[in-house]
């Protein structure tokens, strides 16, 4: 699940989500190039991400609860380094 093509922020996101949610599937996708020059682009090349995650922890949880679980795992990064995050969170079998 650790994508070495990701920079340090993307790799840290991967590590935190893996530790917090033990996902069956995790893809952290850096979308920053699509937002170059837009609001929130800090020039780091790691400001906008999509997370695709499948985890048993999401079973029986609402969409909002799942997003909160992801946001809680990434709270410090979202506050300090990540401008935008799209989340696709599913339970196994969904």
N, CA, C and O atoms as CSV, one atom per row, in Angstrom:
chain,resi,resn,atom,element,x,y,z
A,1,UNK,N,N,0.797,-1.190,0.000
A,1,UNK,CA,C,0.000,0.000,0.000
A,1,UNK,C,C,0.846,1.264,0.000
A,1,UNK,O,O,0.317,2.350,-0.234
A,2,UNK,N,N,2.118,1.154,0.251
A,2,UNK,CA,C,2.975,2.325,0.259
A,2,UNK,C,C,3.457,2.604,-1.159
A,2,UNK,O,O,4.221,1.828,-1.732
A,3,UNK,N,N,3.001,3.720,-1.713
A,3,UNK,CA,C,3.322,4.101,-3.079
A,3,UNK,C,C,4.557,4.994,-3.049
A,3,UNK,O,O,4.483,6.145,-2.618
A,4,UNK,N,N,5.681,4.472,-3.500
A,4,UNK,CA,C,6.927,5.231,-3.455
A,4,UNK,C,C,6.948,6.381,-4.446
A,4,UNK,O,O,7.851,7.216,-4.393
A,5,UNK,N,N,5.959,6.448,-5.366
A,5,UNK,CA,C,5.886,7.575,-6.285
A,5,UNK,C,C,5.296,8.802,-5.602
A,5,UNK,O,O,5.361,9.907,-6.139
A,6,UNK,N,N,4.724,8.608,-4.422
A,6,UNK,CA,C,4.202,9.728,-3.646
A,6,UNK,C,C,5.344,10.451,-2.948
A,6,UNK,O,O,6.373,9.859,-2.623
A,7,UNK,N,N,5.139,11.733,-2.726
A,7,UNK,CA,C,6.095,12.510,-1.956
A,7,UNK,C,C,5.904,12.271,-0.471
A,7,UNK,O,O,5.119,11.406,-0.082
A,8,UNK,N,N,6.607,13.022,0.363
A,8,UNK,CA,C,6.546,12.795,1.807
A,8,UNK,C,C,5.150,12.981,2.403
A,8,UNK,O,O,4.785,12.245,3.320
A,9,UNK,N,N,4.366,13.928,1.920
A,9,UNK,CA,C,3.026,14.127,2.476
A,9,UNK,C,C,2.132,12.940,2.119
A,9,UNK,O,O,1.424,12.416,2.979
A,10,UNK,N,N,2.162,12.519,0.870
A,10,UNK,CA,C,1.372,11.364,0.447
A,10,UNK,C,C,1.774,10.093,1.173
A,10,UNK,O,O,0.919,9.285,1.535
A,11,UNK,N,N,3.063,9.911,1.386
A,11,UNK,CA,C,3.537,8.740,2.118
A,11,UNK,C,C,3.091,8.782,3.581
A,11,UNK,O,O,2.748,7.751,4.159
A,12,UNK,N,N,3.096,9.970,4.172
A,12,UNK,CA,C,2.642,10.107,5.557
A,12,UNK,C,C,1.140,9.840,5.656
A,12,UNK,O,O,0.678,9.230,6.620
A,13,UNK,N,N,0.386,10.294,4.667
A,13,UNK,CA,C,-1.047,10.004,4.638
A,13,UNK,C,C,-1.274,8.497,4.594
A,13,UNK,O,O,-2.115,7.966,5.320
A,14,UNK,N,N,-0.527,7.818,3.746
A,14,UNK,CA,C,-0.639,6.364,3.627
A,14,UNK,C,C,-0.337,5.686,4.958
A,14,UNK,O,O,-1.075,4.799,5.386
A,15,UNK,N,N,0.734,6.096,5.607
A,15,UNK,CA,C,1.125,5.487,6.884
A,15,UNK,C,C,0.070,5.723,7.962
A,15,UNK,O,O,-0.265,4.808,8.715
A,16,UNK,N,N,-0.452,6.943,8.037
A,16,UNK,CA,C,-1.441,7.253,9.077
A,16,UNK,C,C,-2.753,6.504,8.854
A,16,UNK,O,O,-3.346,5.995,9.806
A,17,UNK,N,N,-3.205,6.434,7.609
A,17,UNK,CA,C,-4.455,5.722,7.322
A,17,UNK,C,C,-4.296,4.222,7.552
A,17,UNK,O,O,-5.218,3.562,8.032
A,18,UNK,N,N,-3.137,3.691,7.211
A,18,UNK,CA,C,-2.880,2.268,7.439
A,18,UNK,C,C,-2.892,1.961,8.938
A,18,UNK,O,O,-3.487,0.971,9.365
A,19,UNK,N,N,-2.242,2.801,9.728
A,19,UNK,CA,C,-2.182,2.582,11.172
A,19,UNK,C,C,-3.556,2.737,11.824
A,19,UNK,O,O,-3.904,1.969,12.721
A,20,UNK,N,N,-4.329,3.711,11.387
A,20,UNK,CA,C,-5.603,4.010,12.042
A,20,UNK,C,C,-6.738,3.086,11.626
A,20,UNK,O,O,-7.605,2.766,12.439
A,21,UNK,N,N,-6.741,2.646,10.347
A,21,UNK,CA,C,-7.917,1.958,9.822
A,21,UNK,C,C,-7.654,0.561,9.270
A,21,UNK,O,O,-8.600,-0.121,8.874
A,22,UNK,N,N,-6.420,0.120,9.232
A,22,UNK,CA,C,-6.067,-1.217,8.716
A,22,UNK,C,C,-6.833,-1.561,7.436
A,22,UNK,O,O,-7.553,-2.559,7.398
A,23,UNK,N,N,-6.686,-0.748,6.393
A,23,UNK,CA,C,-7.503,-0.949,5.199
A,23,UNK,C,C,-7.152,-2.221,4.418
A,23,UNK,O,O,-6.012,-2.686,4.415
A,24,UNK,N,N,-8.185,-2.761,3.756
A,24,UNK,CA,C,-7.984,-3.858,2.806
A,24,UNK,C,C,-7.440,-3.314,1.496
A,24,UNK,O,O,-6.692,-3.993,0.793
A,25,UNK,N,N,-7.815,-2.104,1.179
A,25,UNK,CA,C,-7.344,-1.419,-0.030
A,25,UNK,C,C,-7.155,0.046,0.322
A,25,UNK,O,O,-7.985,0.637,1.013
A,26,UNK,N,N,-6.063,0.632,-0.153
A,26,UNK,CA,C,-5.810,2.048,0.053
A,26,UNK,C,C,-5.061,2.602,-1.140
A,26,UNK,O,O,-4.020,2.081,-1.538
A,27,UNK,N,N,-5.606,3.668,-1.706
A,27,UNK,CA,C,-4.911,4.402,-2.762
A,27,UNK,C,C,-4.932,5.869,-2.368
A,27,UNK,O,O,-5.995,6.462,-2.189
A,28,UNK,N,N,-3.754,6.443,-2.235
A,28,UNK,CA,C,-3.614,7.876,-1.998
A,28,UNK,C,C,-3.122,8.456,-3.316
A,28,UNK,O,O,-2.027,8.134,-3.778
A,29,UNK,N,N,-3.937,9.309,-3.913
A,29,UNK,CA,C,-3.673,9.832,-5.251
A,29,UNK,C,C,-3.399,11.327,-5.141
A,29,UNK,O,O,-4.206,12.084,-4.600
A,30,UNK,N,N,-2.255,11.734,-5.659
A,30,UNK,CA,C,-1.876,13.147,-5.638
A,30,UNK,C,C,-2.498,13.836,-6.852
A,30,UNK,O,O,-2.116,13.570,-7.991
A,31,UNK,N,N,-3.453,14.717,-6.595
A,31,UNK,CA,C,-4.146,15.467,-7.643
A,31,UNK,C,C,-3.597,16.878,-7.806
A,31,UNK,O,O,-4.177,17.677,-8.542
A,32,UNK,N,N,-2.514,17.198,-7.150
A,32,UNK,CA,C,-2.022,18.568,-7.071
A,32,UNK,C,C,-1.710,19.183,-8.431
A,32,UNK,O,O,-1.938,20.376,-8.627
A,33,UNK,N,N,-1.201,18.407,-9.362
A,33,UNK,CA,C,-0.841,18.952,-10.676
A,33,UNK,C,C,-2.059,19.536,-11.387
A,33,UNK,O,O,-1.927,20.478,-12.169
A,34,UNK,N,N,-3.229,18.989,-11.124
A,34,UNK,CA,C,-4.462,19.492,-11.747
A,34,UNK,C,C,-4.886,20.833,-11.158
A,34,UNK,O,O,-5.751,21.507,-11.717
A,35,UNK,N,N,-4.287,21.228,-10.037
A,35,UNK,CA,C,-4.688,22.442,-9.341
A,35,UNK,C,C,-3.563,23.476,-9.292
A,35,UNK,O,O,-3.631,24.446,-8.537
A,36,UNK,N,N,-2.535,23.260,-10.100
A,36,UNK,CA,C,-1.385,24.165,-10.107
A,36,UNK,C,C,-1.849,25.591,-10.428
A,36,UNK,O,O,-2.537,25.820,-11.423
A,37,UNK,N,N,-1.470,26.528,-9.587
A,37,UNK,CA,C,-1.829,27.927,-9.782
A,37,UNK,C,C,-3.186,28.301,-9.213
A,37,UNK,O,O,-3.559,29.474,-9.237
A,38,UNK,N,N,-3.933,27.330,-8.703
A,38,UNK,CA,C,-5.251,27.602,-8.115
A,38,UNK,C,C,-5.105,27.944,-6.644
A,38,UNK,O,O,-4.031,27.813,-6.056
A,39,UNK,N,N,-6.206,28.383,-6.067
A,39,UNK,CA,C,-6.254,28.669,-4.628
A,39,UNK,C,C,-5.840,27.408,-3.855
A,39,UNK,O,O,-6.303,26.308,-4.156
A,40,UNK,N,N,-4.989,27.576,-2.885
A,40,UNK,CA,C,-4.563,26.462,-2.053
A,40,UNK,C,C,-3.315,25.764,-2.555
A,40,UNK,O,O,-2.732,24.953,-1.835
A,41,UNK,N,N,-2.890,26.061,-3.783
A,41,UNK,CA,C,-1.661,25.454,-4.301
A,41,UNK,C,C,-0.480,26.183,-3.657
A,41,UNK,O,O,-0.227,27.357,-3.928
A,42,UNK,N,N,0.225,25.459,-2.807
A,42,UNK,CA,C,1.343,26.085,-2.087
A,42,UNK,C,C,2.674,25.908,-2.809
A,42,UNK,O,O,3.717,26.312,-2.295
A,43,UNK,N,N,2.646,25.309,-3.993
A,43,UNK,CA,C,3.863,25.109,-4.767
A,43,UNK,C,C,4.628,23.858,-4.391
A,43,UNK,O,O,5.639,23.544,-5.019
A,44,UNK,N,N,4.168,23.134,-3.376
A,44,UNK,CA,C,4.870,21.929,-2.925
A,44,UNK,C,C,4.627,20.735,-3.841
A,44,UNK,O,O,5.400,19.777,-3.848
A,45,UNK,N,N,3.551,20.803,-4.608
A,45,UNK,CA,C,3.181,19.652,-5.424
A,45,UNK,C,C,2.457,18.587,-4.619
A,45,UNK,O,O,2.207,17.490,-5.120
A,46,UNK,N,N,2.119,18.903,-3.369
A,46,UNK,CA,C,1.403,17.967,-2.494
A,46,UNK,C,C,0.358,18.722,-1.664
A,46,UNK,O,O,0.441,18.786,-0.438
A,47,UNK,N,N,-0.617,19.284,-2.361
A,47,UNK,CA,C,-1.638,20.066,-1.662
A,47,UNK,C,C,-3.052,19.516,-1.863
A,47,UNK,O,O,-3.945,19.807,-1.067
A,48,UNK,N,N,-3.261,18.736,-2.907
A,48,UNK,CA,C,-4.588,18.216,-3.244
A,48,UNK,C,C,-4.493,16.694,-3.436
A,48,UNK,O,O,-3.651,16.213,-4.195
A,49,UNK,N,N,-5.362,15.942,-2.744
A,49,UNK,CA,C,-5.309,14.482,-2.800
A,49,UNK,C,C,-6.705,13.871,-2.898
A,49,UNK,O,O,-7.703,14.483,-2.518
A,50,UNK,N,N,-6.740,12.651,-3.418
A,50,UNK,CA,C,-7.912,11.784,-3.342
A,50,UNK,C,C,-7.484,10.541,-2.586
A,50,UNK,O,O,-6.407,9.998,-2.830
A,51,UNK,N,N,-8.333,10.089,-1.663
A,51,UNK,CA,C,-8.094,8.850,-0.932
A,51,UNK,C,C,-9.210,7.876,-1.290
A,51,UNK,O,O,-10.392,8.179,-1.121
A,52,UNK,N,N,-8.824,6.710,-1.783
A,52,UNK,CA,C,-9.757,5.608,-2.012
A,52,UNK,C,C,-9.405,4.542,-0.993
A,52,UNK,O,O,-8.291,4.018,-0.998
A,53,UNK,N,N,-10.348,4.219,-0.119
A,53,UNK,CA,C,-10.039,3.319,0.995
A,53,UNK,C,C,-11.197,2.358,1.234
A,53,UNK,O,O,-12.364,2.751,1.240
A,54,UNK,N,N,-10.845,1.091,1.432
A,54,UNK,CA,C,-11.804,0.052,1.809
A,54,UNK,C,C,-11.311,-0.523,3.129
A,54,UNK,O,O,-10.191,-1.027,3.218
A,55,UNK,N,N,-12.163,-0.442,4.162
A,55,UNK,CA,C,-11.758,-0.909,5.483
A,55,UNK,C,C,-12.954,-1.477,6.235
A,55,UNK,O,O,-14.067,-0.959,6.141
A,56,UNK,N,N,-12.708,-2.541,6.977
A,56,UNK,CA,C,-13.755,-3.148,7.807
A,56,UNK,C,C,-14.274,-2.161,8.845
A,56,UNK,O,O,-15.421,-2.270,9.279
A,57,UNK,N,N,-13.457,-1.211,9.245
A,57,UNK,CA,C,-13.870,-0.213,10.233
A,57,UNK,C,C,-15.062,0.611,9.750
A,57,UNK,O,O,-15.762,1.217,10.561
A,58,UNK,N,N,-15.298,0.639,8.441
A,58,UNK,CA,C,-16.404,1.414,7.881
A,58,UNK,C,C,-17.732,0.649,7.869
A,58,UNK,O,O,-18.776,1.234,7.579
A,59,UNK,N,N,-17.702,-0.629,8.177
A,59,UNK,CA,C,-18.921,-1.436,8.164
A,59,UNK,C,C,-19.952,-0.844,9.126
A,59,UNK,O,O,-19.667,-0.615,10.302
A,60,UNK,N,N,-21.142,-0.604,8.606
A,60,UNK,CA,C,-22.223,-0.060,9.416
A,60,UNK,C,C,-22.137,1.431,9.683
A,60,UNK,O,O,-22.990,1.980,10.381
A,61,UNK,N,N,-21.129,2.095,9.146
A,61,UNK,CA,C,-20.940,3.527,9.356
A,61,UNK,C,C,-21.545,4.315,8.189
A,61,UNK,O,O,-21.519,3.860,7.045
A,62,UNK,N,N,-22.081,5.485,8.485
A,62,UNK,CA,C,-22.605,6.366,7.439
A,62,UNK,C,C,-21.450,6.959,6.635
A,62,UNK,O,O,-20.288,6.879,7.036
A,63,UNK,N,N,-21.787,7.546,5.510
A,63,UNK,CA,C,-20.782,8.200,4.672
A,63,UNK,C,C,-20.077,9.298,5.474
A,63,UNK,O,O,-18.854,9.426,5.411
A,64,UNK,N,N,-20.832,10.074,6.213
A,64,UNK,CA,C,-20.253,11.165,7.008
A,64,UNK,C,C,-19.336,10.610,8.095
A,64,UNK,O,O,-18.253,11.152,8.316
A,65,UNK,N,N,-19.743,9.554,8.770
A,65,UNK,CA,C,-18.901,8.946,9.813
A,65,UNK,C,C,-17.600,8.421,9.212
A,65,UNK,O,O,-16.535,8.564,9.812
A,66,UNK,N,N,-17.681,7.821,8.043
A,66,UNK,CA,C,-16.471,7.310,7.372
A,66,UNK,C,C,-15.522,8.456,7.051
A,66,UNK,O,O,-14.316,8.348,7.272
A,67,UNK,N,N,-16.064,9.550,6.531
A,67,UNK,CA,C,-15.220,10.695,6.205
A,67,UNK,C,C,-14.582,11.280,7.463
A,67,UNK,O,O,-13.426,11.701,7.438
A,68,UNK,N,N,-15.324,11.304,8.544
A,68,UNK,CA,C,-14.763,11.793,9.812
A,68,UNK,C,C,-13.622,10.904,10.288
A,68,UNK,O,O,-12.621,11.397,10.807
A,69,UNK,N,N,-13.770,9.602,10.114
A,69,UNK,CA,C,-12.707,8.676,10.527
A,69,UNK,C,C,-11.426,8.953,9.740
A,69,UNK,O,O,-10.333,8.965,10.306
A,70,UNK,N,N,-11.567,9.175,8.440
A,70,UNK,CA,C,-10.404,9.498,7.603
A,70,UNK,C,C,-9.835,10.853,8.017
A,70,UNK,O,O,-8.625,10.996,8.192
A,71,UNK,N,N,-10.704,11.839,8.172
A,71,UNK,CA,C,-10.243,13.178,8.568
A,71,UNK,C,C,-9.534,13.153,9.913
A,71,UNK,O,O,-8.531,13.843,10.092
A,72,UNK,N,N,-10.039,12.369,10.864
A,72,UNK,CA,C,-9.390,12.274,12.175
A,72,UNK,C,C,-7.993,11.666,12.062
A,72,UNK,O,O,-7.065,12.109,12.738
A,73,UNK,N,N,-7.845,10.660,11.217
A,73,UNK,CA,C,-6.534,10.019,11.038
A,73,UNK,C,C,-5.522,10.984,10.413
A,73,UNK,O,O,-4.317,10.872,10.640
A,74,UNK,N,N,-6.028,11.922,9.629
A,74,UNK,CA,C,-5.151,12.845,8.900
A,74,UNK,C,C,-5.199,14.273,9.436
A,74,UNK,O,O,-4.716,15.194,8.778
A,75,UNK,N,N,-5.770,14.468,10.611
A,75,UNK,CA,C,-6.077,15.809,11.123
A,75,UNK,C,C,-4.911,16.791,11.033
A,75,UNK,O,O,-5.071,17.899,10.521
A,76,UNK,N,N,-3.757,16.396,11.520
A,76,UNK,CA,C,-2.609,17.312,11.522
A,76,UNK,C,C,-2.186,17.678,10.102
A,76,UNK,O,O,-1.871,18.835,9.825
A,77,UNK,N,N,-2.180,16.706,9.213
A,77,UNK,CA,C,-1.799,16.968,7.819
A,77,UNK,C,C,-2.821,17.869,7.142
A,77,UNK,O,O,-2.454,18.757,6.373
A,78,UNK,N,N,-4.103,17.644,7.423
A,78,UNK,CA,C,-5.141,18.483,6.820
A,78,UNK,C,C,-5.041,19.916,7.323
A,78,UNK,O,O,-5.313,20.861,6.582
A,79,UNK,N,N,-4.661,20.072,8.554
A,79,UNK,CA,C,-4.528,21.411,9.130
A,79,UNK,C,C,-3.308,22.146,8.568
A,79,UNK,O,O,-3.373,23.342,8.282
A,80,UNK,N,N,-2.195,21.419,8.413
A,80,UNK,CA,C,-0.922,22.078,8.113
A,80,UNK,C,C,-0.429,21.955,6.671
A,80,UNK,O,O,0.303,22.825,6.201
A,81,UNK,N,N,-0.817,20.885,5.955
A,81,UNK,CA,C,-0.158,20.638,4.673
A,81,UNK,C,C,-1.086,20.374,3.498
A,81,UNK,O,O,-0.722,20.667,2.359
A,82,UNK,N,N,-2.270,19.831,3.740
A,82,UNK,CA,C,-3.162,19.432,2.646
A,82,UNK,C,C,-4.300,20.441,2.536
A,82,UNK,O,O,-5.008,20.703,3.508
A,83,UNK,N,N,-4.465,20.999,1.349
A,83,UNK,CA,C,-5.516,21.992,1.125
A,83,UNK,C,C,-6.860,21.337,0.811
A,83,UNK,O,O,-7.902,21.798,1.277
A,84,UNK,N,N,-6.837,20.258,0.016
A,84,UNK,CA,C,-8.088,19.628,-0.409
A,84,UNK,C,C,-7.940,18.117,-0.401
A,84,UNK,O,O,-6.905,17.570,-0.783
A,85,UNK,N,N,-9.013,17.448,0.048
A,85,UNK,CA,C,-9.011,15.988,0.115
A,85,UNK,C,C,-10.372,15.462,-0.325
A,85,UNK,O,O,-11.399,15.803,0.262
A,86,UNK,N,N,-10.370,14.638,-1.351
A,86,UNK,CA,C,-11.576,13.918,-1.770
A,86,UNK,C,C,-11.481,12.516,-1.180
A,86,UNK,O,O,-10.427,11.881,-1.241
A,87,UNK,N,N,-12.576,12.037,-0.611
A,87,UNK,CA,C,-12.565,10.740,0.078
A,87,UNK,C,C,-13.601,9.817,-0.544
A,87,UNK,O,O,-14.768,10.181,-0.696
A,88,UNK,N,N,-13.153,8.609,-0.903
A,88,UNK,CA,C,-14.044,7.528,-1.325
A,88,UNK,C,C,-13.810,6.388,-0.351
A,88,UNK,O,O,-12.862,5.615,-0.488
A,89,UNK,N,N,-14.695,6.297,0.640
A,89,UNK,CA,C,-14.527,5.310,1.717
A,89,UNK,C,C,-15.634,4.270,1.643
A,89,UNK,O,O,-16.818,4.608,1.634
A,90,UNK,N,N,-15.229,2.972,1.588
A,90,UNK,CA,C,-16.191,1.885,1.498
A,90,UNK,C,C,-15.830,0.794,2.479
A,90,UNK,O,O,-14.677,0.651,2.885
A,91,UNK,N,N,-16.837,0.027,2.851
A,91,UNK,CA,C,-16.619,-1.184,3.631
A,91,UNK,C,C,-16.353,-2.332,2.661
A,91,UNK,O,O,-16.752,-2.236,1.500
A,92,UNK,N,N,-15.701,-3.407,3.082
A,92,UNK,CA,C,-15.489,-4.554,2.193
A,92,UNK,C,C,-16.822,-5.057,1.636
A,92,UNK,O,O,-17.820,-5.142,2.351
A,93,UNK,N,N,-16.814,-5.384,0.357
A,93,UNK,CA,C,-17.997,-5.908,-0.305
A,93,UNK,C,C,-18.915,-4.856,-0.888
A,93,UNK,O,O,-19.885,-5.191,-1.567
A,94,UNK,N,N,-18.630,-3.607,-0.638
A,94,UNK,CA,C,-19.476,-2.550,-1.194
A,94,UNK,C,C,-19.016,-2.145,-2.580
A,94,UNK,O,O,-19.616,-1.265,-3.197
